[in-house]
């Protein structure tokens, strides 16, 4: 994955220059303080200035109930409870169809020229 100098991976979700910055997709990193949601294989961290944009005409179908974000209020309301605020990330794939938990096949030439990787995340409201 193409990396910027600040250590963040650019991920585009639109045809123009709107970009979502992941602070790296990692396999269960436990080395920084985060809200514990559940033990998932893949953890995605967003920076404070992340922007989400709608991706139109996607070639892969995702069920609408497969992904959702918890709000800060959800976490704050549950912070003193024993247990975790569980969530299920059912489908998060690269637009080319590869999942992030397998070793994705990335077109290094395309990444080098466009400086972004397309990821589809289906939100659930």
N, C-alpha and C positions, 0 to 999 in steps of 0.2 A: 504494500500500500504506500503510495507516495506520501512522504512526510514533509511538513513545513518545518522551518527552523525552530519554531516554538514547541515542537513535539506534538502538535495536533494534526490529525488526519482530516483533510477536507472531504466532505461527502455532500454531493449536490443532489437535490431532490426536485429540480426544475430545469427547464431548458435554458433559462437565462442565468445570470451569475448569482442567484440566491444560493447560499451554501450553508449546510449544517456542519459544524465542527464537532467531531467526536474526539474526545480526549483519549483515544485509542480503544478499540474493541479488544478486550482482554479476556482470557479464559479464567474467570473466577479470581481476580486479583483481590487480595485481602490486606494490602499494605497501606491503605489510606482510610481515614475515617469517612464512612458514608452511612446513610440510612440503610439498615438491613431490610431488604424486601423479602428475599428468600435465596436459597442456594441454587443459583442458575449456572448453567455452563458458561454462558456469555454475559458479560457485564458491559453496558454502554453508559458512558458518562458524557453529559452535555456541559459545555461551558456556559457561563452566565449570559453571554450574548448570542446564544444559538438561535437560529431562525428555522422554522419549519415551513415548508412550502408544499402545495399540492402537486402531485405527479399525475399528469393526465395521460390517457391512452396507454396504460401499462399492459405488457404482453402476458403477465402472469396474474391469475385470479387469487385473491386472498379473501377469506371470509371476514366479515366486518367485526366479528366478536373475538378476534384472535390477538389483539394487542390494545393496551390502553396505558395511559399515564396516570399516576396518582398525583394529586395536587399537594402543595405544601401543607394545606390545611388537613388533608388526610393523614399525612405523616405526623403533624403536630398533635392531632387529636388522639393518636395511638402511641405517642412516644413513651408514656408512663405505663403502658400495659405490658404484661408479661406475654411474650410471643412476638410474632412477626406480622407485618402487614403483607400478606401474600398477594402475589399477582402472577399471572401466567403470560408469558411471551410465547405465543404459539408459532407465529410466522414472522420472521424478519429475514429477508433474503436480499442478496444482490439482485439488481434488475435483470442480470443475465440468468437468473434462476438458481444460482448456487447459494447455499446457506452460509451464514457466518461461522457456524461451529465446525463445519468440515473445512478442509484446506481448499479455499476458493481458488479458482483459476482466474487470475486477473490478467488483463491485457496490459503488460508493462509499457508498451509503446504508446497505447492510447492514454494511459494514466500520465505518462511523461509529457505528452503534448497537451492534454486538456486540463491537467492538474486537479482532477476530481474523480471520485468513484461513486457510481449511482447505487443507492440503497433504498429499498422500499420498506416502509414501516406503515402498517395499517393501524390507524388509531381507533380506539373504541370509546364512545362517549356514553 
